[in-house]
């Protein structure tokens, strides 16, 4: 395989399935002309549409185009009339649920070389809209009234991707807007789908990571906070489920440090980590990620994601010594 993936892309007989925020492919090529990547896209049961955006990079520099894919076959041109050895990367901006995306071909006029190597550090991010980058793009991009429309979202300027860049780390994002540990805006919770994501509707599927994470960041409880009472739950129920999710992450990534960010339930989150999981002595930690509300529907803007990135990078660097 002459390309590198980050996230949870899955090989299928239809191509490489890329369903999640910040899922990426990266490859090296000795070029003599056009470089492009082809996708086949189809509607999902969830939304009945395809509306997905990608960011491209060449030699680490962000390309100016914002690639939009729609239903059917799509060719995303990364470069034309380019010569010599270069590195290319495509990153999904858009979260799960707005299009089933399969990478079918990497088309190189020239020759594919050995893929980029893995980074020393690998971080998994688990969470909700604060993790996906929901609403972090400005109003002028569209007149669509709903702030969660994909046009307003870019995972490459959300704090997980920014943190990966700052720490020179590989990342994976497991996140859906509106989700919680115990309750939320879906018929399922993160605890229900963590083991099968991104194949959320395939309960017999099991995601087995090729590489174990060194650190897992879990950023949740905002949606639980807003919904738990109407589901007949108590806040103790919510904290029990938060602890359960931390243990699930540890089971999938046995050597990982688990860092929990409890939205604005700061003391409850810290107490859960200490009293239910044993705290730092057992490899469980808490960090508070302050973000602004300058994006769509009160979600963080890019500035807010930069704030969270700065806090998290500092915390991880101190943790790693």
C-alpha positions, 0 to 999 in steps of 0.5 A: 500500500503506497499511501498512509492513512490517519483516522479510521478509514476502512478498506472495503471492496468499494474502496477506502471508506473515509467517513470521519472528521480529519480522516486522511490519505497521504502519499509521496510521488515522483511527478511528471504532470497531473496528480489527482485522487478519485472518490465514489460518493453516495447518500447515507441513510442518515441525511439522504445526501452527499455534502462533504469537503476536503482540504489538500496539501502539497509538501505540507502547504495547504492548497487554496482549493476547498474540494467539495464532493457530491454523489457519484464519481469525483476527481480531486486535482491536487496539482497539474504540470508538477515535476519532481518528488513531492508529498500530497495529503487529502483530509476530510473536513466534514464529520460523519453522516453526510455522505459515504465516501470511498477513495477509489484511485490515486492517479499519478502522472509519474510514479508513486513512491514509498508512503510517508512514515508514521509519526512517533506520537499517535493521539485519538480524539473522542467527542461531540461537536466541539471535536468535529469543528462544527460551525467553525466556518464563517457566515459568508460561505453560505446563506444556509440557515442551519449552522451545522451544515457541512459548509460551515465545518472544517476539521482541519482548523479544529483543535484535534487537527491543530494539536496533531500539527503542533505536536507532529503527531498522527491523529484519529477523530471519533466524534459526532455532533450532538452525542453524549456518553449517557444521553444526547441528541441521537438514539445512540451514545458514544458508549454504544458506537465507540467500538464500531465507529465509523460503521455506526449502524453495523452493530456486528462490526468491530473496529480493531486499530492497526496502531494503538494510540499513545494518548486518548482525549475524550471531550464530552458531557455537554450534550449529556448535561442538556438531556439527561433529565428528560431521559430519566437519568441522574448526573451520577448515571452520566458520570458512570457512563463517562467512566465506562467510556474511559475504560473502553478507550483504555481497553482499545488502547491499553498503553494510552494515557486517557485525558478527559475534558468534561465540557463545563462540568469541571469539578464533577469531571475531575472527581470522576477521574480521581474517584472512579478511575484512580487518577494520574496514578492509573493513567487517567487525567483531566484537562479543561479546554476553554473555547469561545462561542464565536462560531455558528450556533454558539460553537467555537470559532477557529480562534476558539479551537486555537485556544483549546489547542494551546492548552492541550499542547501545553498539557500533553508536553508537560505530561510527556516530560 
